[in-house]
Structure formats: structure tokens, C-alpha cells
Amino acid sequence: MTLASVVVWSVTAAFGLTLLIRAGAISRGPRGRSKRRRVLLAIHVTAAAGGLLAWTWYAVTGLWATAIAGLVFLVVAAAHGLLMVARWSPGHGRHANAERPSRSAGGYFPVHTATVHAMAAASTVTLVLVVILTGHGWS
């Protein structure tokens, strides 16, 4: 189950990288983006990568402290992912744009890729929790 969680987490990271590339965060850089958005994205990516590294180390060594570190990083990454979804979902507030964004204008957001990434992330959280709870007699 631990190996499965590492594989699913890696797949989630691959979908996240695809999302970064398709949404233009890598190719177009921070141009026209708010500082808050860049900070959320940086924390999300850093926490997810740190968590994957800690969780992989746990899978290799079985060291309990790295499992807890991986879980903490995962919770931070998940919380920031949810904040990004809430921040960038279409709304009707004072900053809402009535026009439909076009792909060429840089307003395109790959919803399907983001949905698959979120589903893989939910699977990652579930597997990590199952491993932690069953691996230490708490099942």
C-alpha cells in the first residue's frame, strides 16, 4: 500500500506539472499575475514536492518521522490547492469578468487537467491516511 501511495502521488505530481505547463505558469512566468497567486502556487508546489520526497523516504526506510513529515506537507499542499481552486473559480464578485476567456489571450485555464489533478490528489490523501492509520495499529 505504501508503494501504491508513492506511485499515485507521483502521478498526481505529473498531472500537476502538466497543469502548470498548460495553464502557462511556466512558459509565461509571473507576468500579469498577482503576488498572492504566485505565493499560493509556490507554497503548493514546494509542499507537494517536499511531501513526496519525505513520503518516498518513508517508503524506503520505514522511518515514522518521515511519514508524519510527508503527511504534514501533504495537508499544506492540499489546503493551498483548495485555496487556489476557490480563488480562481469563476465568480460573480466585483472582480469577475463577464467575457469568456480566450485561449490566445492567456485567460484559458485547463479545467479538465485541473479536475484530474484534484482527483489524483484526493486519492493520494486517502492512500497516505490509510497507510498511516493501518501501518501503526490504529485501524
C-alpha angles and dihedrals in degrees: 000000000000091000090049090053091052091050094048091046089051091050089050089052090050090052089048091052089049089050091051091051097043094045089052098241091130102034099042098032125202096327111138093359125123120246090238091057092050091049093050091049094046093049091046094051095041094048093046093049092045090049093050090050093049093044092049089050088051090051090052100041106021090226108162095211091060090051090055091045090051091050093049091049089047092052091050091048092048093048092050091046090055090047090053092050091050092046097049102036114112113268144171098235129121093281096047117126115224093202123086109248116244125220093232095051092059093248094109117116118189099232096178093052090048091050093052090047091051092048091050089047091053089051090050093052091048094049094046091051092048091050093048096044097044096036095063103041097264096117 
